[in-house]
Amino acid sequence: MAKTNYQTIDDYIAAADEGVQQILQEIRRRTAAAVPDAQETISYQMPAFKRKHVFFYFAAFKQHIGIYPPVRDPELAAEVAPFANEKGNLRFALNRPIPYDLITRIAVSQAQF
């Protein structure tokens, strides 16, 4: 993706590769449905959802979708361990099926903190 100053999630998704736009839209749609009182925002130039504070970020990269921040729920953390990066974020490879249900559960879990 080209570096730019995104103002909205729509801006961010429009700048993504065409093949990734649908994935980003689906993550956005599912998160908004699962946490209906959350507000969309751009933070650190990534799409994010917030309540009192930002609880869920997602971003597109060349070979994966990144989810931030690290998962805090111990039970869920064990389930997402195969996707964990050394920095604590999660990476979902674009050459594999995207586990939308799991990503939605992460967003709901993060919204509780």
C-alpha positions in Angstrom: 0.0 0.0 0.0 1.1 3.5 -0.7 2.0 5.6 2.3 -0.4 8.4 2.8 -2.4 10.3 5.4 -5.6 8.3 5.7 -8.6 10.2 7.1 -11.1 7.3 7.1 -11.2 3.6 6.9 -12.7 4.0 3.4 -9.6 5.9 2.4 -7.4 3.1 3.8 -9.3 0.3 2.1 -9.4 2.2 -1.3 -5.6 2.5 -1.2 -5.2 -1.3 -0.6 -4.6 -3.8 -3.4 -7.9 -4.8 -5.0 -7.6 -8.4 -3.8 -7.2 -7.3 -0.2 -10.0 -4.7 -0.2 -12.7 -7.4 0.2 -10.9 -8.9 3.2 -10.5 -5.5 4.9 -14.2 -4.8 4.3 -15.3 -8.1 5.8 -13.2 -7.6 8.9 -14.7 -4.1 9.2 -18.2 -5.3 8.7 -18.0 -8.1 11.2 -16.3 -6.0 13.8 -18.9 -3.3 13.5 -21.7 -5.8 13.7 -20.2 -7.6 16.7 -19.4 -4.4 18.6 -22.1 -2.0 17.4 -21.3 0.8 19.8 -17.7 1.1 18.6 -16.6 4.0 16.5 -14.4 3.6 13.4 -11.3 5.7 13.3 -7.8 5.8 11.9 -5.0 5.5 14.4 -1.3 5.1 13.6 -2.5 5.2 10.0 -4.4 2.0 10.4 -8.1 1.2 10.5 -9.2 0.9 14.1 -12.3 0.6 16.3 -12.6 2.5 19.6 -14.9 2.9 22.5 -13.3 4.9 25.3 -10.0 4.1 23.7 -8.9 2.1 20.6 -9.2 -1.6 21.2 -8.7 -3.1 17.8 -6.5 -2.3 14.8 -6.2 -4.1 11.5 -3.9 -3.5 8.6 -3.0 -4.9 5.2 0.6 -5.8 4.3 2.1 -7.5 1.3 1.6 -11.0 2.5 -0.7 -10.8 5.5 -3.3 -9.0 7.5 -2.1 -7.7 10.8 -4.2 -7.5 13.9 -3.2 -5.3 16.9 -2.8 -5.0 19.9 -1.9 -8.3 21.5 -4.8 -10.4 22.7 -5.3 -10.1 26.4 -7.8 -13.0 27.0 -5.7 -16.0 28.1 -8.1 -18.6 26.6 -8.2 -16.8 23.3 -4.5 -16.1 23.3 -3.8 -19.9 23.3 -6.1 -20.2 20.2 -4.4 -17.4 18.3 -0.8 -18.5 19.2 -0.2 -20.0 15.7 -0.7 -16.5 14.3 1.4 -14.6 16.8 4.3 -12.5 15.7 7.3 -11.9 18.0 6.1 -8.4 18.6 2.8 -9.7 20.0 0.6 -8.8 17.0 -1.1 -11.4 14.9 -0.5 -12.2 11.2 -3.0 -13.9 9.0 -1.4 -14.9 5.7 -3.1 -13.8 2.6 -2.4 -17.1 0.8 -4.6 -19.0 3.4 -8.3 -18.7 4.3 -8.8 -15.7 6.6 -10.4 -16.9 9.9 -13.0 -14.2 10.1 -14.9 -15.8 13.0 -11.7 -15.9 15.0 -10.8 -12.3 14.1 -14.3 -11.2 15.2 -13.9 -13.0 18.5 -10.6 -11.2 19.0 -12.3 -7.8 18.4 -15.1 -8.6 20.8 -12.7 -9.8 23.4 -10.5 -6.7 23.1 -13.6 -4.4 23.3 -14.1 -5.7 26.9 -10.8 -4.1 28.1 
